[in-house]
Amino acid sequence: MSLLAPLKKTLKSFGIYLLPLPTEDTWPGAVLDREGQVIQHLTDLNMYEKTFFDPMNGKISTGAPVAASAVLDSHTHSTSVGAGAGAGLPRMASLEVGVQHASKVTVVIGDLYERKLVVGDEGESLEALDYLLLCNQNQDFMPFRPIFDIMKKRAAGWPTTRWVDLVESTVYAESIRFEFETETAVELEVALSTAVQVDIEAGIGVEHAGSTAVTWKEGLKIPIGYKPVRYAWNNRKKRFVLAWF
C-alpha cells in the first residue's frame, strides 16, 4: 500500500495518475508504458530532419508551472504503516526508517502544479486535442512508427486497454510532509537524523527539523504524477480519436 494511496481515487477523478517512481526523467510529451515507465519523449524526435512537431510551426519547450485544477478536500491523510512509500514517491531512506518505527503516518500534501509543453514565444500550451492532431498528422513519420503500432492496439471498441499513455502534463507537489506517530519518539528522531543525511547525500531534497517528521521539498523539480491523453484507434477512419470514459 502506498503512503499516497488515500489520494489516488481523488487524483484519478481529476484525470491524474501517480508515477511509480518519480524522477526528473519524465516531462510533458512523454510516452509511458502501462507500468508508467518512459518509452520515449516526443521532444526527442526533434533530432530528426522532419520533427514530430512540424505541424505546430513553432519551437516546443516546457512551460512554467501553473496551479493544478485538482482541489483536494484535505491535504492531510493518515494511514496505517505496513508498507514502503509506494507509487508517487521517490525511494527515501528517511521514509523507510519512519515507517519501520511508526504506528501511523500523517501525509500533508502541498499545493499541486502542472507543467505542459508550450509552442513558440506566445507560450500556448499543448492540450489533448493537439496531441491527437499531431499523431494523426504524423502517421507516416518513421521514427515514431513503432509507438503508433503499440497505440493502435487500443482499438475504439476497447478503449480501456491502456498499452501506452501520452503525457499531456506532469503534476508536481510543492512539498510533502510525513509526520510519524510512535511511542519511541526520541529513538525515531535520532534514526531520522541519520537517514535524512543519507537522502541529502543522494541528492534528495528533504528537511528534518529535529522531530518525528520529514518534508520532501523537491518542489517543482520532480513530478509525482501525470495527466494522460486518453485516445483510441478508429480502424474504420484510420485515425486516433479521444476516448472519454
C-alpha positions in Angstrom: 0.0 0.0 0.0 1.3 3.4 -1.0 1.5 6.3 1.6 -0.3 8.3 -1.1 -3.0 5.6 -1.6 -5.7 7.7 0.1 -5.2 10.3 -2.6 -5.3 8.0 -5.6 -9.0 8.0 -6.0 -9.3 11.8 -5.6 -6.5 12.4 -8.1 -7.9 10.0 -10.6 -11.2 11.9 -10.5 -9.2 14.8 -11.9 -7.5 12.6 -14.5 -4.2 12.5 -12.6 -2.2 9.2 -12.2 0.7 8.7 -9.8 4.1 7.8 -11.3 5.5 4.5 -10.0 8.9 6.2 -9.2 9.2 10.0 -9.6 12.3 11.2 -11.3 13.5 14.2 -13.3 13.5 12.0 -16.4 9.7 12.3 -17.0 8.3 15.5 -18.6 5.3 16.5 -20.7 5.2 14.8 -24.1 6.5 11.5 -22.6 5.2 8.2 -23.9 4.7 5.8 -20.9 4.1 2.1 -20.9 1.4 0.5 -18.7 3.8 0.4 -15.8 4.4 4.2 -16.0 7.9 3.8 -17.4 9.1 6.2 -20.1 9.4 4.6 -23.6 10.2 7.8 -25.4 9.7 11.6 -25.2 8.1 13.2 -28.2 10.5 16.1 -27.7 13.4 13.7 -28.5 12.0 13.5 -32.1 13.5 16.9 -32.8 16.8 15.1 -33.5 15.3 14.0 -36.9 15.2 16.0 -40.1 11.4 16.0 -40.0 10.2 16.5 -36.5 7.0 15.3 -34.9 6.1 18.9 -34.0 6.5 20.4 -37.6 2.7 21.0 -37.9 2.9 23.4 -34.9 5.2 25.7 -36.8 7.0 26.8 -33.6 9.6 26.0 -31.1 8.5 23.5 -28.4 9.5 23.9 -24.8 8.3 23.0 -21.3 6.1 25.7 -19.9 6.2 27.3 -16.5 4.3 25.6 -13.6 0.7 26.6 -13.1 -1.7 25.8 -10.3 -3.4 22.4 -11.0 -7.1 22.2 -11.4 -7.2 19.5 -8.8 -8.7 20.6 -5.5 -8.3 18.2 -2.6 -10.8 18.1 0.2 -7.9 17.6 2.6 -4.2 17.6 2.2 -3.7 15.5 5.3 -4.2 11.8 5.3 -3.5 9.2 8.0 -2.7 5.6 7.1 -1.6 2.6 9.0 2.0 1.8 8.3 3.0 -1.6 7.0 4.4 -0.9 3.6 7.0 1.2 1.8 6.4 4.6 0.3 4.9 3.2 -2.8 3.7 5.0 -6.0 4.2 8.7 -6.3 7.2 8.9 -4.0 10.9 8.6 -4.5 13.0 6.0 -2.6 14.0 7.8 0.6 15.9 6.3 3.5 14.1 8.6 5.9 10.7 7.3 4.8 11.8 3.7 5.2 13.1 4.5 8.7 9.9 6.3 9.6 7.5 3.5 8.6 9.7 1.0 10.4 9.3 2.9 13.7 5.8 4.5 13.5 2.4 3.0 14.0 0.7 5.7 11.9 1.8 8.4 9.4 0.1 11.6 8.5 0.8 12.8 5.0 0.4 16.5 4.3 0.4 17.4 0.6 1.4 20.9 -0.5 -0.2 22.7 -3.4 -0.3 20.9 -6.8 1.1 22.3 -10.0 1.1 21.2 -13.7 3.6 21.8 -16.5 2.8 21.3 -20.2 4.6 21.7 -23.5 4.2 25.1 -25.0 4.6 26.4 -28.5 6.6 29.4 -29.6 7.0 32.8 -27.8 3.3 33.0 -27.0 3.6 30.0 -24.7 0.4 28.4 -25.9 0.2 25.0 -24.2 -0.4 21.7 -26.0 -3.7 20.1 -24.9 -5.1 16.6 -25.5 -6.6 17.6 -28.9 -3.3 18.9 -30.1 -1.6 15.6 -29.3 -4.3 13.7 -31.2 -3.9 16.1 -34.2 -0.1 15.6 -34.1 -0.4 11.8 -34.0 -2.8 11.8 -36.9 -0.7 14.1 -39.0 2.5 12.1 -38.3 1.3 8.6 -39.0 3.9 8.4 -41.8 6.7 9.6 -39.5 9.1 6.6 -39.5 10.9 7.3 -36.2 7.6 7.1 -34.3 6.0 4.2 -36.2 6.9 1.6 -33.5 4.9 3.6 -30.9 2.0 4.0 -33.3 1.8 0.3 -33.7 1.5 -0.1 -30.0 -1.0 2.7 -29.7 -3.2 1.1 -32.4 -3.7 -1.9 -30.1 -6.1 0.4 -28.1 -9.0 -0.1 -30.5 -12.1 2.1 -30.4 -14.1 -0.9 -29.2 -11.8 -1.5 -26.2 -10.7 2.0 -25.2 -9.9 1.0 -21.6 -7.0 -1.3 -22.7 -4.1 1.1 -22.0 -1.0 0.0 -23.8 0.7 3.4 -23.6 -0.1 6.8 -22.3 0.8 10.2 -23.9 1.6 12.6 -21.1 -0.3 15.9 -21.5 1.0 17.4 -18.3 3.2 16.4 -15.4 1.9 17.1 -11.9 4.0 18.3 -9.0 3.5 18.7 -5.3 5.2 21.8 -3.8 6.1 19.7 -0.8 5.0 16.5 1.0 5.4 16.3 4.8 5.4 13.0 6.6 4.5 13.1 10.3 5.3 9.8 12.1 3.5 8.8 15.2 5.3 6.4 17.6 5.8 5.6 21.3 9.6 5.8 20.8 9.8 9.4 19.5 13.3 10.0 20.8 14.7 6.9 19.1 12.9 7.7 15.9 14.2 11.3 15.9 17.8 10.1 16.1 17.2 7.5 13.4 15.6 10.1 11.1 18.6 12.5 11.6 20.9 9.8 10.2 18.5 8.7 7.4 18.0 12.3 6.2 21.7 12.8 5.8 21.7 9.7 3.6 19.0 11.2 1.5 20.7 14.5 1.2 24.0 12.8 0.1 21.9 11.0 -2.5 20.7 14.4 -3.9 17.2 14.2 -2.5 15.7 17.4 -1.2 14.4 16.6 2.3 14.2 18.5 5.6 14.2 17.3 9.2 13.7 19.9 11.9 14.7 17.7 14.8 11.3 16.0 15.2 9.5 12.8 14.1 8.6 14.4 10.8 10.4 14.9 7.5 9.5 17.0 4.5 10.2 16.2 0.9 10.9 19.5 -0.8 11.7 18.8 -4.4 9.0 21.3 -5.2 8.5 21.7 -8.9 11.6 19.7 -9.8 10.3 16.1 -9.8 6.7 15.2 -10.8 4.7 12.8 -8.6 2.1 12.1 -11.3 0.8 13.0 -14.8 -2.3 13.6 -16.8 -2.5 11.3 -19.9 -4.1 11.9 -23.3 -6.9 9.3 -23.5 -7.2 8.0 -27.0 -8.5 5.1 -29.1 -7.8 3.9 -32.6 -10.7 4.1 -35.1 -9.8 1.4 -37.6 -12.6 2.5 -40.0 -11.3 6.1 -40.2 -7.7 5.0 -39.7 -7.1 7.7 -37.2 -6.7 8.3 -33.4 -9.7 9.8 -31.5 -10.1 10.9 -28.0 -11.7 8.4 -25.7 -13.8 9.8 -22.9 -14.5 7.4 -20.0 
